[in-house]
Every structure is written in structure tokens, then in C-alpha cells.
Amino acid sequence: MPPATSDTKLHNQSLTALDAALDQSHDVRAEVEACAEELASANELAKARIAVGAKTLPATQTLQVGQAVEQRVKACADDLQQVTDNLAQGVEEVKAVQQALDRSSASLAESEAALMVARSAERSACHRAMHDEKTGLPNRSLFDDRLDQAMASADRHGWVLAVMFLDLDRFKQVNDSHGHAAGDTVLKAVAERLMTHAREEDTVCRNGGDEFLYLLIDPSGRQSVASIAALVRQVIQAPINVGDLQFVVTPSIGIAMYPEHGDTGMSLIARADAAMYRAKERASPFEFFEHPAAGTGSSAQATGSVHR
């Protein structure tokens, strides 16, 4: 339980003072009732004496009783005035404390609102830092981070991964012939199609320009990856309407598998890129990376194999 604030402590103290004043008023009331009972007893005693034939009552005794009762009643009156003053002071203190509590509540609400704005700004800044501004897709930094995490999970669970490198063929002609605004619209459409068909656990990113990366988590095998690549190609090459114009863009796709084709994120992406260029050279829908055969050189960037 959080510690009480100074306003809360003051409020509790004011309520305690009011409780004490009320208790005091009860004590005064009891004293007044006792005085009334004492006067009633004196009257009853006088009546009894008169009833048995007394003509007069001793003056001294009567005076003493009256004076004693008068002093007690006066004391009660003083006590009642003090109770009244204490109650008035307590009520004013409670009002002051309530006003302070209201101000504190308003200040707290303002602070919470400011904190929400700050957190929202922080989330927005973080999102901008990790996503492509043009398409809204994760950027390369976020993709690399997720790829590293995926490889760690794959090692623990015995999964395989697939990285697909996509490049839009002849996309430069869209920009050159119709302007960058049309090109941006095409890129956004491609990004939306990729995100719509990606599984929740997979990651699609814009690598820059007209290049995209696609991370597949634990596909069931090469045939499954090939089917996904074919579907991605089919989805992307559907016509894209930009105003009165219609564009058809086709991706070249290169694929690298983990751990078969590399044990780091950088090597997987580089080999998927190499397979993509091989797909362009062969005009094939997609290519899986293949290590060079023995004696053909150390570079694997010019080799690949189509699996359809």
C-alpha cells in the first residue's frame, strides 16, 4: 500500500479533530443531563420536606445547591462554546484539505495525461525507428533483429528457416515513365499484399528501393517454401491500379535456408540475394541457393537452382 501523502495525513488529522470535538460535545451533554438530574433531585427533596410539614428550607443549603449547579452549568456552557469553536475550525480545515486534495487530483490527472502523451510519442518514435516510412513494413534493422531471434529459436527447437529476397523487375521504368508518386503507390500496394499473405509469425521487410525480404519461420520443407514463393509471386504480379493507370510488376525471388545455406543472418541474406540474381538471369520464378560444386571456385553468388 503506498504511503499517505501530506494532504491525506492532514485530512486524517482534521477528521480526528472533528471526532474529538464530537466526543467532547457528548461529554458536555452528559454533564448537562447530570445537572438537570441533580436539580430535579433537589426539587423532589424540597417537595418531600414540604409534604411532611416543613414551612421553610434551610437557606444556606439551598444556596449551596444552586451555586454548585450554576457553576457546573456555566462550565458546560463554556465547554459547549469550545466545542462549537473546535467544530467550526475542523470544518474549515476539512474544506481546506478537500480543496488541496482536489488540486492534487487535478495535478495527478494532468501528470497521467502528460505521461500517456509521452509514452505514445515514445512508441511512435520507436515504431518510426524500426519501420519503413513509405510502406509501413519493418525496416532492415528490425528484420535483422528478428532473424537473429529466429535462428536462436531454430537452434533450440530444431527448426529450419527460409529467407526470401525479392526484387521487382523493371520497377525503375515505373518511376522513370510515371514519376516517383506512382512508384511509391506501387511499392505500398506490394507491401500490403505481402503483409496480407504473410503468416503472423513471419516477417516481411522493405530492404530499400524495390527490394523486400521475407522470413519464413519453421516451414515444413523446401516444397512448402517453393509453394509460398510461387504464391507470393502470383499475388504481387496481379495488376495494380494507380489512378487511370494499371501496372503489373513481377518479382524475382531468391531463397536461402537455415542452417543449410548459412549460419548467420548476413550470410543467409547475401545468399538469398545471390539466388535472386540467378533467378533474374534465368528468368525463373524463384531460385534456391546452392553451394558451388568442388573445383568451381569459392564464390557462390553466381549459382542457383530452380525448384518448381
Rosetta blueprint (number, residue, H / E / L):
1 M L
2 P L
3 P L
4 A L
5 T L
6 S H
7 D H
8 T H
9 K H
10 L H
11 H H
12 N H
13 Q H
14 S H
15 L H
16 T H
17 A H
18 L H
19 D H
20 A H
21 A H
22 L H
23 D H
24 Q H
25 S H
26 H H
27 D H
28 V H
29 R H
30 A H
31 E H
32 V H
33 E H
34 A H
35 C H
36 A H
37 E H
38 E H
39 L H
40 A H
41 S H
42 A H
43 N H
44 E H
45 L H
46 A H
47 K H
48 A H
49 R H
50 I H
51 A H
52 V L
53 G L
54 A L
55 K L
56 T L
57 L L
58 P L
59 A H
60 T H
61 Q H
62 T H
63 L H
64 Q H
65 V H
66 G H
67 Q H
68 A H
69 V H
70 E H
71 Q H
72 R H
73 V H
74 K H
75 A H
76 C H
77 A H
78 D H
79 D H
80 L H
81 Q H
82 Q H
83 V H
84 T H
85 D H
86 N H
87 L H
88 A H
89 Q H
90 G H
91 V H
92 E H
93 E H
94 V H
95 K H
96 A H
97 V H
98 Q H
99 Q H
100 A H
101 L H
102 D H
103 R H
104 S H
105 S H
106 A H
107 S H
108 L H
109 A H
110 E H
111 S H
112 E H
113 A H
114 A H
115 L H
116 M H
117 V H
118 A H
119 R H
120 S H
121 A H
122 E H
123 R H
124 S H
125 A H
126 C H
127 H H
128 R H
129 A H
130 M H
131 H E
132 D L
133 E L
134 K L
135 T L
136 G L
137 L L
138 P E
139 N L
140 R H
141 S H
142 L H
143 F H
144 D H
145 D H
146 R H
147 L H
148 D H
149 Q H
150 A H
151 M H
152 A H
153 S H
154 A H
155 D H
156 R H
157 H H
158 G L
159 W L
160 V L
161 L E
162 A E
163 V E
164 M E
165 F E
166 L E
167 D E
168 L E
169 D L
170 R L
171 F H
172 K H
173 Q H
174 V H
175 N H
176 D H
177 S H
178 H H
179 G L
180 H H
181 A H
182 A H
183 G H
184 D H
185 T H
186 V H
187 L H
188 K H
189 A H
190 V H
191 A H
192 E H
193 R H
194 L H
195 M H
196 T H
197 H H
198 A L
199 R L
200 E L
201 E L
202 D L
203 T E
204 V E
205 C E
206 R E
207 N E
208 G E
209 G L
210 D L
211 E E
212 F E
213 L E
214 Y E
215 L E
216 L E
217 I E
218 D L
219 P L
220 S L
221 G L
222 R H
223 Q H
224 S H
225 V H
226 A H
227 S H
228 I H
229 A H
230 A H
231 L H
232 V H
233 R H
234 Q H
235 V H
236 I H
237 Q L
238 A L
239 P L
240 I E
241 N E
242 V E
243 G L
244 D L
245 L E
246 Q E
247 F E
248 V L
249 V L
250 T L
251 P E
252 S E
253 I E
254 G E
255 I E
256 A E
257 M E
258 Y E
259 P L
260 E L
261 H L
262 G L
263 D L
264 T L
265 G H
266 M H
267 S H
268 L H
269 I H
270 A H
271 R H
272 A H
273 D H
274 A H
275 A H
276 M H
277 Y H
278 R H
279 A H
280 K H
281 E H
282 R H
283 A L
284 S L
285 P L
286 F E
287 E E
288 F E
289 F L
290 E L
291 H L
292 P L
293 A L
294 A L
295 G L
296 T L
297 G L
298 S L
299 S L
300 A L
301 Q L
302 A L
303 T L
304 G L
305 S E
306 V L
307 H L
308 R L
